[in-house]
Each structure stands twice: as C-alpha cells, then as structure tokens.
C-alpha cells in the first residue's frame, strides 16, 4: 500500500509542477512595472530610439549576439514571421549589446532584412540568456518574455503574435 501511496504522491507533484506558466498569456502591468519604459535602445547611428513612437503597434524585440549560434539559427524564422506579418501592426527589432561595428559586420555577412538596434542596458532588464524575446502589446505592456530560441514562423507562434496585436 505504501508503494501505491508514494507513486500517487509523486504523480500528483509531477502534474502540479508541470505547466507552461504564463507563456503567451496576456498580463497587465502597473505603470511602475512597465518593462518597455526600462529599455534603452539606440539605432546604428547612435541615435536613441523612443519606443513610444510605436504606440498602437505590437513590438517584437529579440535580444541576440553575433557569436550566439542559437540566436543566428532562429533568425530565418524571425525573418519569415516578419514577412508574414508585414501588413500587420507589428514592429520587429533585433537588439544586440555589441558594438555598431560588430553588428554592421554581421549585417554585411548575412542577408537578413532586420531593423538592427543596440541595447544599452540589458543588465537592467535581467536578460540572463541569449536569445531572449520580449513582445509588447499595442498598449506597451510586456505580454510575452522567453529565453531561448523558437521557430517564430510556426503557425502557433504567428497566431500568438496576431492575438497580442489585437
């Protein structure tokens, strides 16, 4: 009888601990919690980017590095997702903490059509791994955050982005 009880407890704990968390679910934030206001981006001419100019649009920010193999591996799927969603109000930004020269060299050696930007304060955003992707709702709320690569052109991911954009 104790073996059955132990197995039951183990199964129950396993079921309770396995979930997807809030992946892709909408979350509302108070003014002080708004991650979008913490992000400091610059374009490749060293001009600050005010994310307020994208108000009313969904903002997809992928944090990456030129040396990061998983980052580069997911780029074709990001580009396909960007192409698929080109007629929607979705802005794609690829943010690296590396120098303008490193990013420009990467651009010259890869044929991706991205809006490359520089992140000035990734440590303030608690980005612990690359790639990391943030998606902000048209209202500027962080509704998706994930470390690791993903196949962004997969129909489930396109649907998730479209749902956020509505």
Residue frames relative to the residue before (quaternion, step in Angstrom):
aa qw qx qy qz dx dy dz
X 1.0000 0.0000 0.0000 0.0000 0.00 0.00 0.00
X 0.6554 0.5188 -0.3306 0.4382 3.61 0.96 -0.74
X 0.5975 0.5490 -0.3710 0.4516 3.61 1.09 -0.56
X 0.6516 0.5036 -0.3134 0.4728 3.60 0.94 -0.85
X 0.6438 0.5160 -0.3183 0.4668 3.58 0.98 -0.84
X 0.6608 0.5061 -0.3082 0.4607 3.61 0.93 -0.89
X 0.6509 0.5044 -0.3126 0.4734 3.57 0.98 -0.85
X 0.6423 0.5293 -0.3179 0.4540 3.58 0.98 -0.86
X 0.6577 0.4962 -0.3044 0.4781 3.59 0.93 -0.90
X 0.6536 0.5124 -0.3172 0.4578 3.60 0.93 -0.88
X 0.6586 0.5000 -0.3082 0.4704 3.60 0.95 -0.85
X 0.6480 0.5184 -0.3156 0.4602 3.58 0.94 -0.87
X 0.6636 0.4875 -0.3054 0.4782 3.60 0.92 -0.87
X 0.6378 0.5323 -0.3227 0.4536 3.56 1.01 -0.78
X 0.6662 0.4976 -0.2976 0.4692 3.56 0.92 -0.90
X 0.6822 0.4939 -0.2924 0.4530 3.58 0.92 -0.88
X 0.7176 0.4515 -0.2679 0.4576 3.59 1.02 -0.71
X 0.6628 0.4878 -0.3079 0.4774 3.62 1.18 -0.33
X 0.3535 0.6922 -0.5815 0.2403 3.53 -0.57 1.18
X 0.5562 -0.6208 0.4475 0.3240 3.52 -1.26 0.29
X 0.4418 -0.6872 0.4681 0.3370 3.58 1.22 0.06
X 0.7268 -0.3997 0.3170 0.4598 3.56 -1.00 -0.85
X 0.2147 0.8092 -0.5281 0.1423 3.61 1.15 0.40
X 0.8657 0.0940 -0.0907 0.4833 3.52 -0.78 1.07
X 0.5712 0.5853 -0.4005 0.4132 3.61 1.21 -0.05
X 0.5271 -0.6382 0.4665 0.3118 3.51 -1.11 0.67
X 0.0548 -0.7796 0.6239 -0.0052 3.54 -0.95 0.94
X 0.2299 -0.7658 0.5752 0.1727 3.59 -0.90 0.77
X 0.1969 -0.7891 0.5779 0.0683 3.53 -1.05 0.82
X 0.4464 -0.6361 0.5457 0.3136 3.52 -1.21 0.51
X 0.7224 -0.4374 0.3020 0.4422 3.56 -1.24 0.30
X 0.7054 0.4796 -0.2864 0.4362 3.61 0.84 -0.91
X 0.6848 0.4898 -0.2778 0.4625 3.59 1.20 -0.47
X 0.4916 0.7080 -0.4181 0.2868 3.59 1.20 -0.23
X 0.3541 -0.7677 0.5078 0.1653 3.53 -0.37 1.32
X 0.5937 0.6025 -0.3726 0.3817 3.58 1.02 -0.74
X 0.6705 0.5015 -0.2993 0.4576 3.58 1.07 -0.69
X 0.6273 0.5338 -0.3326 0.4592 3.60 1.26 -0.29
X 0.6115 0.5993 -0.3455 0.3841 3.59 1.15 -0.59
X 0.0990 -0.7814 0.6158 0.0222 3.55 -0.86 1.04
X 0.0291 0.8102 -0.5796 0.0821 3.54 -0.37 1.31
X 0.0989 -0.7482 0.6500 0.0892 3.52 -1.30 0.51
X 0.4555 -0.6433 0.5243 0.3222 3.54 -1.15 0.56
X 0.6799 -0.5220 0.3286 0.3965 3.59 -1.25 0.09
X 0.6130 0.4713 -0.3723 0.5133 3.58 1.30 0.23
X 0.5467 -0.6643 0.3407 0.3791 3.57 1.36 0.38
X 0.4578 0.6607 -0.4628 0.3737 3.58 1.20 0.51
X 0.4924 -0.6586 0.4739 0.3150 3.63 -0.90 0.85
X 0.2675 -0.7378 0.5993 0.1578 3.54 -1.14 0.72
X 0.2143 -0.7604 0.6032 0.1092 3.54 -0.74 1.10
X 0.3350 -0.7800 0.4960 0.1826 3.59 -0.37 1.22
X 0.4950 0.6509 -0.4264 0.3867 3.60 1.25 -0.21
X 0.5895 0.5861 -0.3763 0.4091 3.59 1.13 -0.53
X 0.6806 0.4536 -0.2817 0.5017 3.59 1.27 -0.28
X 0.2925 0.7676 -0.5196 0.2351 3.58 1.24 0.28
X 0.7553 0.3123 -0.2699 0.5091 3.55 -0.89 0.98
X 0.6941 0.3841 -0.2640 0.5487 3.57 1.32 -0.03
X 0.4740 -0.6140 0.5403 0.3261 3.53 -1.25 0.45
X 0.1702 -0.7928 0.5804 0.0752 3.58 -0.89 0.95
X 0.1387 -0.7654 0.6281 0.0198 3.53 -0.74 1.21
X 0.0209 0.7955 -0.6041 0.0416 3.60 -0.53 1.15
X 0.1062 -0.7759 0.6214 0.0238 3.52 -0.75 1.15
X 0.2172 -0.7660 0.5963 0.1025 3.56 -0.71 1.14
X 0.0722 0.8163 -0.5537 0.1475 3.56 -0.63 1.17
X 0.1819 -0.7498 0.6156 0.1606 3.55 -1.37 -0.07
X 0.6075 -0.5928 0.3945 0.3520 3.55 -1.14 0.63
X 0.6979 0.4641 -0.2589 0.4802 3.60 1.15 -0.59
X 0.5790 0.6238 -0.3461 0.3947 3.60 1.31 -0.25
X 0.3368 -0.7822 0.4922 0.1803 3.59 -0.29 1.26
X 0.6615 0.4778 -0.3394 0.4679 3.68 0.87 -0.74
X 0.5960 0.5611 -0.3612 0.4465 3.59 1.11 -0.65
X 0.6965 0.4665 -0.2654 0.4762 3.55 0.84 -1.02
X 0.6333 0.5489 -0.3296 0.4347 3.59 1.03 -0.78
X 0.7173 0.4329 -0.2719 0.4734 3.62 1.02 -0.66
X 0.4776 0.7128 -0.4214 0.2937 3.61 1.20 -0.28
X 0.6333 0.5122 -0.3716 0.4455 3.67 0.87 -0.68
X 0.6709 0.4812 -0.3141 0.4687 3.61 0.97 -0.72
X 0.6039 0.5233 -0.3597 0.4817 3.61 1.11 -0.58
X 0.6550 0.5118 -0.3171 0.4566 3.56 0.93 -0.87
X 0.6497 0.5008 -0.3167 0.4762 3.60 0.99 -0.79
X 0.6355 0.5095 -0.3300 0.4771 3.60 1.00 -0.77
X 0.6314 0.5313 -0.3226 0.4638 3.58 0.98 -0.84
X 0.6593 0.4966 -0.2999 0.4783 3.59 0.97 -0.85
X 0.6479 0.5270 -0.3087 0.4552 3.58 0.95 -0.90
X 0.7720 0.3596 -0.1640 0.4978 3.57 1.00 -0.90
X 0.3192 0.8042 -0.4656 0.1860 3.60 1.25 0.18
X 0.7102 0.4320 -0.2616 0.4904 3.60 1.11 -0.58
X 0.5892 0.5377 -0.3672 0.4784 3.57 1.30 0.08
X 0.5396 -0.6103 0.4601 0.3529 3.57 -1.24 0.24
X 0.3706 0.6944 -0.5170 0.3365 3.55 0.52 1.28
X 0.1704 -0.7750 0.6057 0.0595 3.54 -0.84 1.08
X 0.1635 -0.7795 0.5999 0.0759 3.57 -0.86 1.00
X 0.0013 -0.7781 0.6271 -0.0355 3.55 -0.84 1.06
X 0.1499 -0.7673 0.6166 0.0928 3.58 -0.94 0.89
X 0.1009 -0.8472 0.5211 -0.0225 3.54 -0.33 1.34
X 0.0310 -0.7855 0.6176 -0.0228 3.54 -0.84 1.07
X 0.4098 -0.7031 0.5281 0.2424 3.55 -1.15 0.62
X 0.5032 0.6698 -0.4111 0.3592 3.55 1.28 0.06
X 0.6708 -0.5003 0.3568 0.4153 3.56 -1.28 0.16
X 0.6506 -0.4983 0.4047 0.4057 3.52 -1.31 0.41
X 0.6373 0.5450 -0.3261 0.4365 3.58 0.97 -0.85
X 0.6616 0.4984 -0.3097 0.4668 3.60 0.93 -0.87
X 0.6641 0.4932 -0.3036 0.4727 3.57 0.95 -0.86
X 0.6478 0.5150 -0.3150 0.4646 3.60 0.96 -0.85
X 0.6377 0.5109 -0.3259 0.4755 3.60 1.01 -0.77
X 0.6245 0.5266 -0.3307 0.4726 3.59 1.01 -0.81
X 0.6469 0.5264 -0.3103 0.4562 3.59 0.91 -0.97
X 0.6651 0.5153 -0.3012 0.4488 3.58 0.95 -0.88
X 0.7434 0.4158 -0.2147 0.4779 3.58 1.08 -0.70
X 0.7368 0.3026 -0.1922 0.5733 3.59 1.30 -0.10
X 0.3712 -0.7741 0.4834 0.1712 3.54 -0.94 0.88
X 0.3185 0.7492 -0.5214 0.2557 3.61 0.97 0.80
X 0.3119 -0.7374 0.5741 0.1714 3.55 -1.09 0.80
X 0.2486 0.7867 -0.5180 0.2255 3.57 0.37 1.26
X 0.4033 -0.6168 0.6032 0.3049 3.48 -1.39 0.27
X 0.1207 -0.8121 0.5704 0.0244 3.56 -0.08 1.35
X 0.0021 -0.7833 0.6208 -0.0317 3.55 -0.99 0.91
X 0.4065 -0.6795 0.5493 0.2670 3.54 -1.33 0.22
X 0.2783 -0.7181 0.6117 0.1807 3.55 -1.05 0.84
X 0.2949 -0.7870 0.5244 0.1367 3.54 -0.81 1.03
X 0.8269 0.2027 -0.0517 0.5220 3.60 1.10 -0.57
X 0.0684 0.8436 -0.5305 0.0478 3.60 0.85 0.89
X 0.6070 0.5615 -0.3635 0.4291 3.62 1.07 -0.60
X 0.6383 0.5226 -0.3287 0.4598 3.62 1.07 -0.62
X 0.6774 0.4722 -0.2812 0.4890 3.58 1.24 -0.44
X 0.3985 -0.7452 0.4463 0.2944 3.56 1.34 0.01
X 0.2627 0.7447 -0.5584 0.2541 3.57 0.95 0.87
X 0.1283 -0.8477 0.5147 0.0099 3.53 -0.42 1.28
X 0.7916 0.1281 -0.0705 0.5932 3.58 1.22 -0.28
X 0.2490 -0.7400 0.6041 0.1594 3.51 -1.27 0.48
X 0.5499 -0.2338 -0.8013 0.0297 1.52 -1.92 1.55
X 0.1278 -0.7282 0.6635 0.1145 3.52 -1.33 0.41
X 0.1284 -0.7992 0.5848 0.0531 3.56 -0.97 0.84
X 0.1220 -0.7391 0.6598 0.0586 3.53 -1.08 0.91
X 0.0491 -0.7556 0.6504 0.0603 3.55 -1.13 0.70
X 0.1714 -0.7884 0.5887 0.0502 3.53 -0.81 1.13
X 0.4918 -0.6481 0.5041 0.2898 3.53 -1.09 0.82
X 0.6742 -0.4805 0.3587 0.4312 3.60 -1.23 0.22
X 0.6506 0.4987 -0.3122 0.4800 3.60 1.22 -0.42
X 0.5705 -0.6279 0.3652 0.3832 3.60 1.27 -0.05
X 0.5147 0.6331 -0.4283 0.3884 3.60 1.21 0.30
X 0.4501 -0.6552 0.5363 0.2837 3.54 -1.05 0.81
X 0.0201 -0.8290 0.5580 -0.0309 3.58 -0.51 1.18
X 0.7737 0.1481 -0.1134 0.6055 3.58 1.28 -0.13
X 0.1079 0.7604 -0.6325 0.1008 3.54 -0.96 0.96
X 0.1575 0.7990 -0.5635 0.1388 3.55 -0.73 1.03
X 0.2985 -0.7058 0.6139 0.1897 3.52 -1.10 0.82
X 0.7026 0.4443 -0.3381 0.4412 3.55 -1.07 0.72
X 0.5447 -0.6305 0.4479 0.3242 3.52 -1.26 0.38
X 0.1198 -0.7671 0.6298 0.0214 3.50 -1.31 0.48
X 0.4300 -0.6518 0.5489 0.2984 3.57 -1.19 0.44
X 0.2115 -0.8574 0.4592 0.0958 3.55 0.18 1.35
X 0.6721 0.4846 -0.3159 0.4623 3.60 1.12 -0.41
X 0.3977 0.6909 -0.4899 0.3528 3.59 1.27 0.16
X 0.5919 -0.6213 0.3777 0.3479 3.59 -0.96 0.86
X 0.6267 0.5335 -0.3489 0.4482 3.64 1.03 -0.65
X 0.6763 0.4802 -0.2941 0.4749 3.57 1.00 -0.77
X 0.6121 0.5223 -0.3452 0.4831 3.59 1.05 -0.71
X 0.6509 0.5141 -0.3118 0.4635 3.60 0.95 -0.88
X 0.6325 0.5273 -0.3347 0.4582 3.59 1.00 -0.82
X 0.6655 0.4954 -0.3079 0.4657 3.60 0.88 -0.91
X 0.6495 0.5093 -0.3149 0.4686 3.59 0.97 -0.83
X 0.6287 0.5272 -0.3349 0.4633 3.59 1.02 -0.75
X 0.6437 0.5057 -0.3152 0.4802 3.59 0.99 -0.82
X 0.6700 0.5313 -0.2951 0.4262 3.58 0.99 -0.86
X 0.6305 0.5548 -0.3433 0.4205 3.62 1.16 -0.43
